[in-house]
Amino acid sequence: MPTNYTELYFPILLQFVIAAVLASTLVSLSFLLGKRARSPQKDMPYESGMIPVGDARERFSVKFYLVAMIFILFDIEAIFLYPWAVVYRELKLFAFFDMLLFVVLILSGFYFIWKKGALDWSAEAPRRRK
């Protein structure tokens, strides 16, 4: 059993030092020994093996970002189900109705955004500028 802070935290410090030395050594060696053959083919952006079409700075529909925000919102709300499941046996029926209200509110919000057309991708396809 360690008797002071130095003995307690020395293995952690040693692990950080070894990781930093190893990472910097590997990056330095690849920089020094690696080939630097440049060509237009290698400088082209990689798009899953497809030839890039159009400008990289084209505008996206707001629906992309809206769906991403909705996904994050529902994902965070789903995280609240885990602590509830941990204390469910202690709170019994109160916890059930409390979470039932929570889920009903979440589903009503989902129904609202669904009826508003926030998830309808066919209404506005992403446009490409020419």
Helices and strands as residue ranges (DSSP letters): H 5-33, H 40-43, H 62-79, H 81-91, H 93-116
